[in-house]
Structure formats: structure tokens, C-alpha cells
């Protein structure tokens, strides 16, 4: 039995995990959070766009606005036979809370709500406003989630000053790493055209695999930039190549390639697309190319939010945090372009999206204390 203050965070985390909110389903998570927040003075607004449920909750009408951002949806559980317990019936074993979403990111959501309840109880007349931007479309196609809420807020001139995204940022110990930015993500879908035919008659075919291989090799060997203080160098990776009819004696008529850039603030998406297309043109490929702009890079450099976050983590845990921009994308990429300072602070990420996902029970209470201390530093 868990005793003491950490019971609050743990109990809410369990309630959230036990709701099978596989993207884009919310499964009642947001109403549960809304009920708690409304009791401490939040105005709740549900924003439903197609298959996605979003929540905008705000306490206060003045700036500055501190916004907790996160998602209630989770990835599918995968092979249930590999789980040691039901992924949607949370279980505590050896000091860890197991269940899908425990680390990504229902543990963070529970810590956010409890930290806010405690802060508002102690500081009912805090300055500015506290807000929650919660979506059920972060793990999915990210079309009808945070991006749509931000568009709605901007249309009515409602601005966020600081945003904390509860993504699992920590590496070895809670608070050792925070994300103060993310790389941009750009995906290319390439179709190279050739001439199908019998492999025994090379003069009658044009092999698209042979044609595209030197171009991909050149792109893979290109150094796009040197990176900078916060960002590693831009990377180019081929993720899928598909061609062929299945027969060993047929040259295919097409070769489909998927590739992705994770890019720093040293280059732009336009520069990358132009460079890629120039390589394909140089190699005289006959091709079609479609681009998906997944998100531009953003960075919250030294300032109020990063400074307060460093201090809060140090005061609660006794460790100095390391700001990084590594990893995938997050919904912070939709909030940062509005001018908000954005940072990601959450649990250890070792088990996210894996079977037997878990979070340390004690870390849940510690995370709530970090969040509460951050609110005190910025809104008191």
C-alpha cells in the first residue's frame, strides 16, 4: 500500500492508465482531469475535431500564461503475450507502476493535475493564468489535436507565455535531462520510374533500383551542417525501399523510397528539399517526389522558463539537469511557433512504446513536486 502524499499522484495515474485510450481515443481521461481541475477554478473547454478530443482548461484571465501540455492517447499495446500484466489494468511491482502510458505520458498528466491542485490551494491569488492543453492525437497523425487547438487560440488572440510538455525526457534519473527544443522533421516519398522487363535483356529495361542507388549514396554521405550548441548535425536516413514484382527474373518498373531528415536550426526545410531535388536531377532520375513537413525545429534558449526549470529540478532532486534537443518530435513543435517558450520535463523514457512500460512510483511524486515548484517560481 502506498502511503503519504504520493498517494494522490499514484491514484490518478492508475485511473488514467486503466482507461484504454489508444490513439485517437480519449476513453474518458480528459473528463476525469477536467472534473479535478474545475474544482480548483478552471474553466473547461472541450474542442472536438473529427475523431480527436482536445481539452483547453484555464484558470485566470490575465497573462503571463503557464500551460501544461500533453496527450491522453497511447500507442497500441502490441503482443499481449509479452506483457507480464494487462497493459490497461495497471499493476505495481517492485516499486514500479506498469501499464501502457505509465511513462508516456499518463504519469506526467497525473503529476500536472496534482501539482496544480496543490499550488492553487496554497496560492489561490497567484499571478497570471494556468492552462492545460491536452489532446488525444499526439501518437497518431497529429492532424486534429494540438495544432487545431493552437489555431483556435490564435484566432481569438489567446497567447501562451510558457509551456511545459510532459513528455518523458529523463534518461537515467528523473530530471537529469530536459528537452528545450526539438529537431525539425521532413519526410520525402520518392517514386523512381524505370522500364520493366526481363533481367536477361538489360538493353530493353531501365532498372530504377540501379538508377536511384548512387543518388541515395550521395545523400547519405552529405554533411548537411555542423549542428550548434544545442542541436546535433542534421541527419538523413532512408527508412523504406520497395521495388519488384516478387519474381527474380523481372526488372521492376518502379522503386519507392521513403527517407527522413531530422534537421537543426542551421538549415531550413526549403534548403533541404532544393538540395535533394538537385541531386536527383543530377543523376537524371525520372521521378515523383512528395514532401511531408512534420515540424520545424524549435529552441527555448536561456530565459525565464529554462532557468526556472533548472532551479526547480535542482531544488527538488539535488541534480543539475542537462538541456537537450535529441529524440523525436513532440507537440511542442506546434506551440513554439506562437512565440511561447517551450520545455519538456517528464519521467525516464527507457520503456516508452515498449511492452511492460512502467514508471517508478516514487518518481511520480517527485515529478509533481518539480511541477509545483516551477509554478511557484513563475507565478508567485
C-alpha positions as CSV (number, residue, x, y, z in Angstrom):
1,X,0.0,0.0,0.0
2,X,1.3,3.4,-0.9
3,X,1.1,6.0,1.8
4,X,1.6,9.7,2.2
5,X,1.2,12.5,-0.3
6,X,2.4,10.4,-3.3
7,X,-0.9,8.5,-3.0
8,X,-2.6,11.5,-4.8
9,X,-0.4,11.3,-7.9
10,X,-0.3,7.5,-8.0
11,X,-4.1,7.1,-7.6
12,X,-4.8,9.5,-10.5
13,X,-2.1,7.8,-12.7
14,X,-3.8,4.5,-12.1
15,X,-7.2,5.8,-13.1
16,X,-5.7,7.2,-16.3
17,X,-3.8,4.1,-17.2
18,X,-6.8,1.9,-16.7
19,X,-8.6,3.8,-19.5
20,X,-7.6,2.2,-22.8
21,X,-7.1,5.4,-24.7
22,X,-5.4,4.0,-27.8
23,X,-4.9,6.9,-30.3
24,X,-7.1,8.8,-31.1
25,X,-9.4,7.6,-28.3
26,X,-9.5,9.6,-25.1
27,X,-11.6,6.9,-23.2
28,X,-12.7,9.4,-20.6
29,X,-9.3,10.6,-19.5
30,X,-9.9,14.3,-20.2
31,X,-13.3,14.4,-18.4
32,X,-11.5,12.8,-15.4
33,X,-8.9,15.6,-15.5
34,X,-11.5,18.3,-16.2
35,X,-13.5,17.3,-13.1
36,X,-10.5,17.7,-10.9
37,X,-9.4,21.0,-12.5
38,X,-12.9,22.5,-12.4
39,X,-12.9,22.1,-8.6
40,X,-10.0,24.4,-8.3
41,X,-11.3,27.1,-10.5
42,X,-10.6,26.1,-14.1
43,X,-12.9,26.9,-17.0
44,X,-13.1,23.8,-19.1
45,X,-13.5,23.9,-22.9
46,X,-13.7,20.7,-24.9
47,X,-12.6,21.0,-28.5
48,X,-13.5,18.1,-30.7
49,X,-12.2,18.0,-34.3
50,X,-13.3,14.9,-36.3
51,X,-12.0,11.9,-34.4
52,X,-9.9,13.8,-31.8
53,X,-10.9,15.0,-28.4
54,X,-9.0,18.0,-27.0
55,X,-9.3,20.0,-23.8
56,X,-8.4,23.6,-23.1
57,X,-8.6,24.4,-19.4
58,X,-7.7,27.8,-18.0
59,X,-7.6,29.4,-14.5
60,X,-7.3,33.2,-14.7
61,X,-7.8,35.7,-17.5
62,X,-4.6,37.6,-17.4
63,X,-1.0,37.0,-18.5
64,X,1.5,35.5,-18.2
65,X,0.0,32.1,-19.1
66,X,1.7,29.0,-18.0
67,X,0.4,26.0,-20.0
68,X,0.8,22.3,-19.2
69,X,0.6,20.4,-22.5
70,X,0.2,16.7,-23.0
71,X,-1.7,13.9,-24.5
72,X,-4.1,11.2,-23.2
73,X,-3.7,8.9,-26.2
74,X,-1.3,6.0,-26.1
75,X,0.2,3.6,-28.7
76,X,-1.3,0.1,-29.1
77,X,-0.1,-2.5,-26.5
78,X,1.3,-4.8,-29.1
79,X,1.7,-8.5,-28.4
80,X,-0.2,-9.1,-25.2
81,X,1.6,-12.4,-24.5
82,X,4.8,-10.4,-23.9
83,X,3.2,-8.3,-21.2
84,X,3.6,-9.5,-17.6
85,X,0.2,-7.9,-16.7
86,X,-2.7,-6.4,-18.5
87,X,-1.4,-3.2,-20.2
88,X,-4.7,-1.5,-19.4
89,X,-5.1,-2.7,-15.9
90,X,-2.2,-1.0,-14.0
91,X,-0.2,-3.0,-11.6
92,X,2.5,-2.1,-9.1
93,X,5.5,-4.5,-8.9
94,X,8.8,-3.8,-7.1
95,X,8.2,-0.1,-6.8
96,X,7.2,0.4,-10.4
97,X,3.8,1.2,-11.9
98,X,3.2,-0.9,-15.0
99,X,0.7,-0.2,-17.8
100,X,0.5,1.3,-21.3
101,X,1.0,5.1,-20.9
102,X,2.6,4.9,-17.5
103,X,5.7,6.9,-18.7
104,X,4.2,8.3,-22.0
105,X,2.5,10.2,-20.6
106,X,-0.2,9.5,-18.1
107,X,2.2,9.6,-15.2
108,X,3.1,13.2,-16.2
109,X,-0.6,14.1,-16.6
110,X,-1.3,12.9,-13.1
111,X,1.6,14.9,-11.7
112,X,0.5,18.0,-13.6
113,X,-3.0,17.9,-12.2
114,X,-2.0,17.2,-8.6
115,X,0.8,19.8,-8.7
116,X,-1.7,22.3,-9.9
117,X,-4.3,21.4,-7.2
118,X,-1.6,21.8,-4.5
119,X,-0.3,25.1,-6.0
120,X,-3.8,26.7,-6.3
121,X,-4.7,25.6,-2.8
122,X,-1.6,27.3,-1.4
123,X,-1.6,30.3,-3.8
124,X,-5.3,31.0,-4.7
125,X,-4.4,34.5,-5.8
126,X,-1.4,33.6,-8.0
127,X,-0.5,36.0,-10.8
128,X,-1.3,35.3,-14.4
129,X,-3.1,32.2,-15.6
130,X,-2.5,28.4,-15.6
131,X,-3.8,26.4,-18.5
132,X,-3.9,22.8,-19.7
133,X,-3.8,21.9,-23.4
134,X,-4.5,18.2,-23.7
135,X,-5.1,16.1,-26.8
136,X,-5.9,12.6,-27.8
137,X,-4.0,12.9,-31.2
138,X,-0.3,13.0,-30.3
139,X,0.6,9.4,-31.0
140,X,-1.5,9.4,-34.2
141,X,-1.4,11.6,-37.4
142,X,-1.3,14.8,-35.3
143,X,-3.8,16.4,-37.6
144,X,-6.8,17.2,-35.3
145,X,-5.0,17.7,-32.0
146,X,-2.7,20.3,-30.6
147,X,-2.2,22.0,-33.9
148,X,-6.0,22.7,-34.2
149,X,-6.3,23.9,-30.6
150,X,-3.4,26.4,-31.2
151,X,-5.1,27.6,-34.4
152,X,-8.3,28.2,-32.4
153,X,-6.4,30.1,-29.6
154,X,-4.6,32.2,-32.1
155,X,-7.8,33.1,-33.9
156,X,-9.1,34.6,-30.6
157,X,-5.7,36.2,-29.7
158,X,-5.2,33.9,-26.7
159,X,-1.5,33.5,-26.2
160,X,0.7,31.1,-24.2
161,X,3.8,32.5,-22.5
162,X,5.4,29.4,-21.1
163,X,4.5,25.8,-21.9
164,X,5.7,22.6,-20.2
165,X,5.1,19.4,-22.2
166,X,5.1,16.3,-20.1
167,X,7.0,14.1,-22.5
168,X,9.3,11.5,-20.8
169,X,12.5,13.5,-21.1
170,X,14.7,11.8,-18.4
171,X,17.4,9.3,-19.3
172,X,18.9,7.6,-16.2
173,X,17.4,9.6,-13.4
174,X,14.3,11.7,-13.1
175,X,15.2,15.3,-14.1
176,X,18.7,14.5,-15.5
177,X,17.6,15.6,-19.0
178,X,15.0,18.2,-20.1
179,X,14.2,18.9,-23.8
180,X,14.5,22.6,-24.5
181,X,13.9,22.1,-28.2
182,X,13.4,19.6,-30.9
183,X,14.9,19.0,-34.3
184,X,12.7,19.5,-37.4
185,X,11.4,16.5,-39.2
186,X,11.0,16.3,-43.0
187,X,9.9,13.2,-44.9
188,X,10.3,12.5,-48.6
189,X,8.3,9.9,-50.5
190,X,10.1,9.2,-53.7
191,X,8.9,7.1,-56.7
192,X,11.6,6.5,-59.3
193,X,10.4,5.4,-62.7
194,X,12.1,2.7,-64.8
195,X,11.2,0.3,-67.6
196,X,10.0,-3.2,-66.5
197,X,11.3,-6.2,-68.4
198,X,13.2,-9.5,-68.3
199,X,16.5,-9.4,-66.5
200,X,18.2,-11.3,-69.3
201,X,17.7,-8.3,-71.7
202,X,19.3,-5.4,-70.0
203,X,19.3,-3.4,-73.2
204,X,15.5,-3.4,-73.1
205,X,15.0,-2.3,-69.5
206,X,15.8,0.6,-67.2
207,X,16.3,-0.5,-63.7
208,X,15.1,2.1,-61.2
209,X,16.9,0.5,-58.3
210,X,20.2,0.9,-60.1
211,X,19.3,4.4,-61.1
212,X,18.4,5.6,-57.6
213,X,21.2,3.9,-55.6
214,X,24.0,6.3,-56.4
215,X,21.8,9.3,-55.6
216,X,20.9,7.8,-52.2
217,X,24.5,7.1,-51.5
218,X,25.4,10.7,-52.3
219,X,22.7,12.0,-50.0
220,X,23.7,9.6,-47.2
221,X,27.3,10.8,-47.4
222,X,26.4,14.5,-47.4
223,X,27.2,16.6,-44.4
224,X,24.3,19.0,-44.2
225,X,25.6,21.2,-41.3
226,X,27.8,21.1,-38.2
227,X,24.9,21.5,-35.7
228,X,25.3,24.0,-32.9
229,X,25.3,24.4,-29.2
230,X,22.0,22.6,-28.7
231,X,21.4,20.7,-31.9
232,X,23.4,17.7,-33.4
233,X,24.2,17.9,-37.1
234,X,21.3,17.3,-39.5
235,X,20.8,13.6,-40.3
236,X,19.5,11.9,-43.5
237,X,18.1,8.4,-43.2
238,X,16.4,6.1,-45.7
239,X,13.6,4.2,-43.9
240,X,12.0,2.2,-46.6
241,X,12.9,0.9,-50.1
242,X,10.4,-1.2,-52.1
243,X,10.6,-2.5,-55.6
244,X,10.0,-5.6,-57.7
245,X,7.2,-8.0,-58.7
246,X,8.4,-10.8,-56.4
247,X,9.9,-12.7,-59.4
248,X,13.7,-13.0,-59.5
249,X,13.8,-12.6,-63.3
250,X,11.9,-9.3,-63.7
251,X,13.4,-5.8,-63.5
252,X,10.8,-3.6,-61.8
253,X,9.1,-0.6,-63.4
254,X,9.2,1.5,-60.2
255,X,11.2,1.9,-57.0
256,X,9.6,3.5,-54.0
257,X,11.8,5.1,-51.3
258,X,10.9,6.8,-48.0
259,X,13.5,8.9,-46.3
260,X,13.6,11.4,-43.5
261,X,15.6,14.4,-42.3
262,X,16.0,15.3,-38.7
263,X,17.4,18.8,-39.0
264,X,18.8,21.5,-36.9
265,X,18.2,25.3,-36.9
266,X,21.3,25.6,-39.1
267,X,19.3,24.7,-42.2
268,X,15.7,25.2,-43.4
269,X,13.3,22.7,-45.0
270,X,13.4,24.7,-48.2
271,X,17.2,24.3,-48.4
272,X,16.9,20.6,-47.8
273,X,14.2,20.0,-50.4
274,X,16.1,22.0,-53.0
275,X,19.4,20.2,-52.3
276,X,17.7,16.8,-52.6
277,X,15.9,17.6,-55.8
278,X,19.2,18.9,-57.3
279,X,20.9,15.5,-56.6
280,X,18.1,13.6,-58.2
281,X,18.2,15.8,-61.2
282,X,22.0,15.5,-61.5
283,X,21.6,11.7,-61.6
284,X,19.0,12.1,-64.3
285,X,16.3,10.2,-62.5
286,X,12.7,10.2,-63.8
287,X,10.8,10.6,-60.5
288,X,7.9,11.9,-58.5
289,X,8.6,13.3,-55.0
290,X,6.2,14.3,-52.3
291,X,7.2,16.0,-49.1
292,X,5.6,15.9,-45.6
293,X,6.6,18.7,-43.3
294,X,6.3,17.1,-39.9
295,X,7.6,20.0,-37.9
296,X,10.1,22.8,-37.9
297,X,12.9,22.9,-35.3
298,X,12.4,25.0,-32.2
299,X,14.6,26.1,-29.3
300,X,14.0,27.6,-26.0
301,X,17.3,29.1,-25.1
302,X,18.3,30.6,-21.8
303,X,15.4,32.6,-20.4
304,X,12.7,32.6,-17.7
305,X,11.3,29.1,-18.4
306,X,14.6,27.2,-18.8
307,X,16.2,29.0,-15.8
308,X,13.2,28.3,-13.6
309,X,13.1,24.7,-14.7
310,X,16.8,24.2,-13.9
311,X,16.3,25.7,-10.5
312,X,13.1,23.7,-9.7
313,X,14.8,20.4,-10.6
314,X,17.9,21.2,-8.6
315,X,15.9,22.2,-5.5
316,X,13.7,19.1,-5.6
317,X,16.2,16.4,-6.7
318,X,19.6,17.9,-6.0
319,X,20.9,17.3,-9.5
320,X,21.8,19.6,-12.3
321,X,19.7,19.0,-15.4
322,X,21.1,18.8,-19.0
323,X,19.1,20.6,-21.7
324,X,19.0,18.6,-24.9
325,X,17.2,18.5,-28.3
326,X,17.6,14.8,-29.1
327,X,14.9,12.4,-29.8
328,X,11.8,12.5,-31.9
329,X,9.2,15.3,-32.4
330,X,6.6,16.4,-29.8
331,X,3.6,18.6,-29.8
332,X,5.9,21.4,-28.6
333,X,6.6,22.0,-32.3
334,X,3.1,23.4,-32.7
335,X,3.3,25.6,-29.6
336,X,6.7,27.1,-30.0
337,X,6.0,29.0,-33.3
338,X,3.4,31.1,-31.5
339,X,6.3,32.7,-29.6
340,X,5.9,30.7,-26.4
341,X,8.9,29.3,-24.5
342,X,8.5,25.5,-24.5
343,X,10.3,22.9,-22.5
344,X,9.7,19.1,-21.9
345,X,10.0,17.6,-18.5
346,X,8.9,14.1,-17.7
347,X,9.8,10.6,-16.4
348,X,12.5,8.3,-17.5
349,X,11.9,7.2,-21.1
350,X,13.6,3.7,-21.1
351,X,10.3,1.8,-21.5
352,X,8.1,4.1,-23.6
353,X,6.3,2.4,-26.5
354,X,7.7,-1.0,-25.3
355,X,5.9,-3.9,-23.7
356,X,5.8,-3.7,-19.9
357,X,6.0,0.1,-20.0
358,X,6.5,1.4,-16.4
359,X,7.3,4.4,-14.3
360,X,8.9,4.5,-10.8
361,X,6.2,5.1,-8.2
362,X,8.4,7.5,-6.2
363,X,9.2,9.5,-9.3
364,X,5.6,10.4,-9.8
365,X,5.5,12.3,-6.5
366,X,8.9,13.9,-7.3
367,X,7.7,15.0,-10.7
368,X,4.6,16.6,-9.1
369,X,6.9,18.5,-6.7
370,X,9.1,19.7,-9.6
371,X,6.0,20.9,-11.5
372,X,4.6,22.7,-8.4
373,X,8.0,24.3,-7.7
374,X,8.1,25.6,-11.3
375,X,4.7,27.1,-10.9
376,X,5.8,28.8,-7.7
377,X,8.9,30.3,-9.4
378,X,6.9,31.7,-12.4
379,X,3.5,32.7,-10.9
380,X,4.3,33.8,-7.4
